[in-house]
Amino acid sequence: MAVLLLGFIFSSYGVAAAAGDPAKGKEEYLKHCAACHGPDGMGKEAVAKMMKTTIPPLPSKEVQALSDDDLKKAITDGKGKMPAQKSESAADVENLVAFIRSLAKK
């Protein structure tokens, strides 16, 4: 019985962690992220060159291998030359992560 309960708790947690809405995430992404990451998440080479950095493609194995928590941290705290997006609500961040995950499925 305890094993079933633990299984339910962990499976429910997985559903909650993936609760973001990719469609809403895309809206936020296009407003706040596409200027550097491009509309398709592949990164804009000219922006990367200007900032003297690289912008990893969001559909790449490298980015998709990051945990949801790592993606959330990168969004809210920034990473490298990417600025922190402190104005995003927790729901917006969840939606952005769901959208980033949806890019891997294309």
C-alpha positions in Angstrom: 0.0 0.0 0.0 2.8 2.4 0.9 4.5 1.7 -2.4 1.3 2.5 -4.3 0.9 5.7 -2.3 4.5 6.8 -3.0 4.0 6.0 -6.7 0.9 8.1 -6.8 2.6 11.0 -5.1 5.6 10.9 -7.4 3.5 10.6 -10.5 1.3 13.4 -9.4 4.4 15.5 -8.8 5.5 14.8 -12.3 2.2 16.0 -13.7 2.4 19.1 -11.6 6.0 19.8 -12.7 4.8 19.6 -16.3 1.7 21.7 -15.8 2.8 24.6 -17.9 0.9 25.6 -21.0 3.2 25.6 -24.1 0.8 27.8 -26.0 0.9 30.5 -23.3 4.6 29.9 -22.9 5.0 30.6 -26.6 3.3 34.0 -26.2 5.7 34.9 -23.4 8.6 33.6 -25.4 7.8 35.7 -28.4 7.5 38.8 -26.2 10.6 38.3 -24.1 13.0 35.7 -25.5 12.7 35.5 -29.3 14.8 38.7 -29.8 17.9 36.7 -28.9 16.8 33.1 -29.1 14.9 33.5 -32.4 11.2 32.6 -33.0 12.2 28.9 -33.4 14.6 28.7 -30.4 17.6 28.2 -32.6 19.3 31.4 -31.5 20.2 34.5 -33.5 23.8 34.3 -34.7 24.1 38.0 -35.2 23.0 38.7 -31.6 25.4 36.1 -30.3 28.2 37.6 -32.3 27.4 41.1 -31.1 27.4 39.9 -27.5 30.5 37.8 -28.0 28.8 34.6 -26.7 27.0 31.6 -28.0 23.3 31.0 -27.8 22.6 27.2 -27.6 19.6 26.1 -29.6 16.7 25.4 -27.3 15.7 22.2 -29.1 19.2 20.8 -28.6 20.0 17.8 -26.5 22.2 20.1 -24.4 19.3 22.3 -23.4 16.7 19.6 -23.3 18.9 17.6 -20.9 18.6 20.4 -18.3 16.1 19.8 -15.5 13.0 21.9 -15.4 14.4 23.6 -12.2 17.6 24.4 -14.1 15.6 26.0 -16.9 13.5 28.0 -14.4 16.7 29.2 -12.7 18.2 30.3 -16.0 15.0 32.2 -16.9 14.6 33.9 -13.5 18.2 34.4 -12.5 19.8 34.7 -16.0 22.7 32.6 -17.3 26.0 33.9 -18.8 25.1 37.0 -20.7 21.4 36.2 -20.6 19.7 38.7 -18.3 17.4 37.6 -15.5 13.7 37.8 -16.2 12.5 38.8 -12.8 9.2 40.2 -14.0 7.9 36.8 -15.1 5.4 35.2 -12.8 5.8 31.7 -11.6 3.0 30.6 -14.0 4.8 32.4 -16.9 8.0 30.6 -16.1 6.2 27.2 -16.0 4.6 28.1 -19.3 8.0 29.1 -20.8 9.5 25.8 -19.6 6.6 23.9 -21.2 7.2 25.8 -24.5 10.9 25.1 -24.4 10.2 21.4 -23.9 7.8 21.4 -26.8 10.6 22.5 -29.1 12.3 19.2 -28.7 9.3 17.4 -30.1 9.5 19.1 -33.5 
